[in-house]
Amino acid sequence: MVSGGIAMLIGIFALALWIIGEGNHYTFLPGYKPMSPGTGALSFLLGFLLLDSPYSLNSKVFKKIYMAVSAFLILYSLLLIAEYFIPFRLTPELYLWHVSEAMGRFPSSQSSPVSGLFFFLGGIAVLVKLFGSEHKGMMNLVAGIGMLILYAAFCFLAGYLFGVPFLYNSDVVPLSLPTSISIFFLGCGLLAMGGPETILLRQFSGNSGGARILRVLLPVIGIIMIVDEGLDSIIKDLPAIQFIFTTTALAILLIPLTIVVIVRVVKTVFIEAEKAEESRREAEAVLQESEEKFRKLTQSAADAIISIDPQGLVLFFNHAAEKIFGYTEQEALGKSVDILIPGEHEKPHTSSIRRYMQTGESKLIGATRELEARRKDGEIFPIEISLSEVKVNKVPNFIGIIRDISERKAAEVSLAESARKLHELNDTKDKFFSIIAHDLRSPFNAILGLTNMLVNEHSRHDEEEIGKIIGAIKTSSERAYELTENLLLWANSQTGKITFHSAEFNIKKTIDQTIGLAAMHASMKQIRIISVVAEDYIISGDQQMVHTIMRNLLSNAIKFTPAGGVISVSASIRGNLCEISVRDTGVGIPAGYISKLFKIDSNYSTHGTSDEKGSGLGLILCHEFIERHGGKIWVESREGIGSAFFFTLPQNN
C-alpha cells in the first residue's frame, strides 16, 4: 500500500507539472530526461491498483473497476512498446507535443518503451492476483514479476547514482530518474502483493542460514558497489602516476579490510545460522517428544478426544473415539465433524463455530454440556462434551473430550422409574393404612354399637325398632364386606398375587349377574337399572375382574343417584374393542375432581345421596383391572345432571 501511494504521488506530480507547463523541470537531476505525462499517468494507475492491493476485494463492483484499469494499463503499455518498432506514434503524447508548442509551452516528453514494458508486466501481475489469489503458483509468478521490475529499477537507479544512466546515447528512449524511482517502488509493491508464502520472500525471511546470509550480504554488496564507484569517480581525474600509486595504496588498504569484513560477516552469519539450526533441531526434538507423549496419553485415555480445525475438519481421533463412534482413525481424519452430529444439530453446530470465529463468543467453548451424537451405524446416543480452544501457529483448533453417557442416562431413567414406583408404593401404603384406620373401622363401629344396643337394651325396643336396628347392622355389614373385598383385591393386585386368567365369555351374562346382585340395594332407593346389551357380545378377558369392575361402577352409581333415579348399562362394538358404559342420573362430579378419580395419591371420595360413605378405592381398582386387559376408562359428568363411566375391553384374543 505504501509503495502504491508513493508511485501515485510521483505520477500525479508529473501530470500536474505538465498541465501547468513545467513538466521538463521534473528530472530530479539536471541534464537528464524528465518523466513524460504518459508515464506519469501509468505510474498513477498502477499505484492505484497497488494501493488496496487486490487482496481484500470482496465487492464485485470494485473488482470490475480493477479489471478495467488493469486492461487499460496493459493496452496503453503495449502501444508504448509498439511505437519503438513502427514509425507511427500510437499514444496521445505526440499530439500533446504539438498542442503544447502551439500554446507556447514546453513540448511534451516521449515515454520510453522500457517503461511501457515494466507497466505491462505490472498490469499482468495485477490480473494474475485478481484471478489466481488462491493458487500458490500464481502468487509466485506475481512475486517474480515484482522482483524482476525491482531489480531492473535498481539497475537504472544505480546508473543515475554513478553518473552513467542506462540507454542514454542510444536510439531507445531512456528511463527518467522519477520513472526509475516510481518503478522501483512499484516492484516492491508487486513483490509484497505475492504474499509472504512466495518462494522469493521466504528466501529472505525466517532464521535459516541462507536467509541470514542473504539479508547481510545484499546490503554489504550494495555498499561495496557504491564505495567502488565512488572511488573510481574520485581517482579518475588524478595524474597517471598518482593514479597508480593511489590505486595501489587504496587496494592495499581496502582489499584486506574488505576481506576481513566479509570473512567476519560470513563467519558471524554462519555461527548464528549454526546456532539457530541447532536450536531448531533441539526445539523439533522437544516438540516431537512432546507430541509423542501427548499422543500416547490421549490414545490411552478412556474418553474420546477429537480435534478439529476452524472449518470443522477432524485433525485427531483417538482409540476411545474409534470405540465410541465406530469410525477408524483413517475414516475420520480429514472428514467433517458433522458425521458425528445428528442432522438436526448440524446447522446450530456450524453456525456456532462461525459465530465464535467472528466474535469470539460461544456457549460451548470452555464449558461441559450434555448433547446428542451419532455413531457410524446411525445410532443417536447421549454424550457429555468439554470443548476448548488451542491455537497452533496462531490458527485456532478445537479439542473436544467426549464421554458416552448412555449407561448413566439409562441408570438415571431407571432411578427415576424406581423413585416413581417407590412414590406409588408409599402412596399405596398411606392409602392402605388410611382405609384400615378410617373407612374399614367406621362400619364395624356401627355394627358393634348396634349389636350392643340389641344385647343391652333389646327389652326397651319393640319389634319394629329391632327390625330397623337389624337392617342397619346388615347395611353396615354389607358395606364392610364390600370394602374389605375391594381392599383385599387391591392389596393382592399391588403385590402381584392376582393372576390374570383370560378367557372368552358373554359380557351380557356377566353384566346381568352383577345387576342382579345390586338390584336389592337399588330398590331400597327406588332406582331403576336398565341394561341395553346385545346377547351375542363375546369378550376376551378375566371374567372375575370384569365382574369386580361392573360391581364397583354400579355400586358408585347407586350411591350417588337420588331416590327415583335411573341407571343404564350399555355396550357397543368399536373395531376390535367392546365399549361398555354405566350412566346415572345422579349428582355428578365437579370438573376439578374428575382428574383425581383414578389416582391413589389424590383420589376423590364423598358421601352418597343417602349419606353413604366411600373410600374411592373402587374406581382405582377398576382402573388397574381395565389396564390389565389393555383397555382404558374415562368419565363424562355434569353436576346436577349425572355421570357416565366408559371403559373398553378386547372383543377377542
Secondary structure as the mmCIF struct_conf table of DSSP 4:
data_model
#
loop_
_struct_conf.conf_type_id
_struct_conf.id
_struct_conf.beg_label_comp_id
_struct_conf.beg_label_asym_id
_struct_conf.beg_label_seq_id
_struct_conf.end_label_comp_id
_struct_conf.end_label_asym_id
_struct_conf.end_label_seq_id
HELX_RH_AL_P HELX_RH_AL_P1 VAL A 2 ILE A 19
TURN_TY1_P TURN_TY1_P1 ILE A 20 GLY A 21
HELX_RH_3T_P HELX_RH_3T_P1 GLY A 23 HIS A 25
TURN_TY1_P TURN_TY1_P2 TYR A 26 THR A 27
BEND BEND1 PHE A 28 LEU A 29
TURN_TY1_P TURN_TY1_P3 PRO A 30 GLY A 31
BEND BEND2 TYR A 32 TYR A 32
HELX_LH_PP_P HELX_LH_PP_P1 LYS A 33 SER A 36
HELX_RH_AL_P HELX_RH_AL_P2 PRO A 37 LEU A 51
BEND BEND3 ASP A 52 ASP A 52
TURN_TY1_P TURN_TY1_P4 SER A 53 TYR A 55
BEND BEND4 SER A 56 SER A 56
HELX_RH_AL_P HELX_RH_AL_P3 LYS A 60 PHE A 85
BEND BEND5 ILE A 86 PHE A 88
BEND BEND6 THR A 91 THR A 91
TURN_TY1_P TURN_TY1_P5 PRO A 92 PRO A 92
HELX_RH_AL_P HELX_RH_AL_P4 GLU A 93 ALA A 102
TURN_TY1_P TURN_TY1_P6 MET A 103 GLY A 104
BEND BEND7 ARG A 105 ARG A 105
HELX_LH_PP_P HELX_LH_PP_P2 PHE A 106 SER A 112
HELX_RH_AL_P HELX_RH_AL_P5 PRO A 113 PHE A 131
TURN_TY1_P TURN_TY1_P7 SER A 133 GLU A 134
HELX_RH_AL_P HELX_RH_AL_P6 LYS A 136 LEU A 161
TURN_TY1_P TURN_TY1_P8 PHE A 162 GLY A 163
TURN_TY1_P TURN_TY1_P9 PHE A 166 ASN A 169
BEND BEND8 SER A 170 VAL A 172
HELX_LH_PP_P HELX_LH_PP_P3 VAL A 173 SER A 176
HELX_RH_AL_P HELX_RH_AL_P7 LEU A 177 MET A 193
TURN_TY1_P TURN_TY1_P10 GLY A 194 GLY A 194
TURN_TY1_P TURN_TY1_P11 PRO A 196 GLU A 197
BEND BEND9 THR A 198 THR A 198
HELX_RH_AL_P HELX_RH_AL_P8 ILE A 199 PHE A 204
BEND BEND10 SER A 205 ASN A 207
HELX_RH_AL_P HELX_RH_AL_P9 GLY A 209 ILE A 235
TURN_TY1_P TURN_TY1_P12 LYS A 236 ASP A 237
BEND BEND11 LEU A 238 LEU A 238
HELX_RH_AL_P HELX_RH_AL_P10 ALA A 240 GLN A 299
TURN_TY1_P TURN_TY1_P13 SER A 300 SER A 300
BEND BEND12 ALA A 302 ASP A 303
STRN STRN1 ALA A 304 ILE A 308
TURN_TY1_P TURN_TY1_P14 PRO A 310 GLN A 311
STRN STRN2 LEU A 313 LEU A 313
STRN STRN3 VAL A 314 PHE A 317
HELX_RH_AL_P HELX_RH_AL_P11 HIS A 319 PHE A 325
HELX_RH_AL_P HELX_RH_AL_P12 GLU A 329 ALA A 332
TURN_TY1_P TURN_TY1_P15 LEU A 333 GLY A 334
BEND BEND13 LYS A 335 LYS A 335
STRN STRN4 SER A 336 SER A 336
HELX_RH_3T_P HELX_RH_3T_P2 VAL A 337 LEU A 340
BEND BEND14 ILE A 341 ILE A 341
HELX_RH_AL_P HELX_RH_AL_P13 GLY A 343 THR A 359
BEND BEND15 GLY A 360 GLY A 360
BEND BEND16 LYS A 363 LEU A 364
STRN STRN5 ILE A 365 ILE A 365
TURN_TY1_P TURN_TY1_P16 GLY A 366 GLY A 366
STRN STRN6 THR A 368 ARG A 374
TURN_TY1_P TURN_TY1_P17 LYS A 376 ASP A 377
BEND BEND17 GLY A 378 GLY A 378
STRN STRN7 ILE A 380 VAL A 392
TURN_TY1_P TURN_TY1_P18 ASN A 393 LYS A 394
STRN STRN8 VAL A 395 ASP A 404
HELX_RH_AL_P HELX_RH_AL_P14 SER A 406 SER A 434
HELX_RH_PI_P HELX_RH_PI_P1 ILE A 435 ASP A 439
TURN_TY1_P TURN_TY1_P19 LEU A 440 LEU A 440
HELX_RH_AL_P HELX_RH_AL_P15 ARG A 441 GLU A 457
HELX_RH_3T_P HELX_RH_3T_P3 HIS A 458 ARG A 460
BEND BEND18 HIS A 461 HIS A 461
HELX_RH_AL_P HELX_RH_AL_P16 GLU A 463 GLN A 494
TURN_TY1_P TURN_TY1_P20 THR A 495 GLY A 496
BEND BEND19 ILE A 498 ILE A 498
HELX_LH_PP_P HELX_LH_PP_P4 THR A 499 PHE A 500
STRN STRN9 ALA A 503 ASN A 506
HELX_RH_AL_P HELX_RH_AL_P17 ILE A 507 MET A 524
TURN_TY1_P TURN_TY1_P21 LYS A 525 GLN A 526
STRN STRN10 ARG A 528 VAL A 532
TURN_TY1_P TURN_TY1_P22 GLU A 535 ASP A 536
STRN STRN11 ILE A 538 GLY A 541
HELX_RH_AL_P HELX_RH_AL_P18 GLN A 543 LYS A 559
TURN_TY1_P TURN_TY1_P23 PHE A 560 PHE A 560
BEND BEND20 THR A 561 THR A 561
TURN_TY1_P TURN_TY1_P24 ALA A 563 GLY A 564
STRN STRN12 VAL A 566 ARG A 574
TURN_TY1_P TURN_TY1_P25 GLY A 575 ASN A 576
STRN STRN13 LEU A 577 ASP A 584
BEND BEND21 GLY A 586 GLY A 586
HELX_RH_3T_P HELX_RH_3T_P4 ALA A 591 LYS A 596
TURN_TY1_P TURN_TY1_P26 LEU A 597 PHE A 598
BEND BEND22 ILE A 600 SER A 602
TURN_TY1_P TURN_TY1_P27 THR A 609 SER A 610
BEND BEND23 GLY A 616 GLY A 616
HELX_RH_AL_P HELX_RH_AL_P19 LEU A 617 ARG A 628
TURN_TY1_P TURN_TY1_P28 HIS A 629 GLY A 630
STRN STRN14 ILE A 633 ARG A 638
TURN_TY1_P TURN_TY1_P29 GLU A 639 ILE A 641
STRN STRN15 GLY A 642 PRO A 650
BEND BEND24 GLN A 651 GLN A 651
#
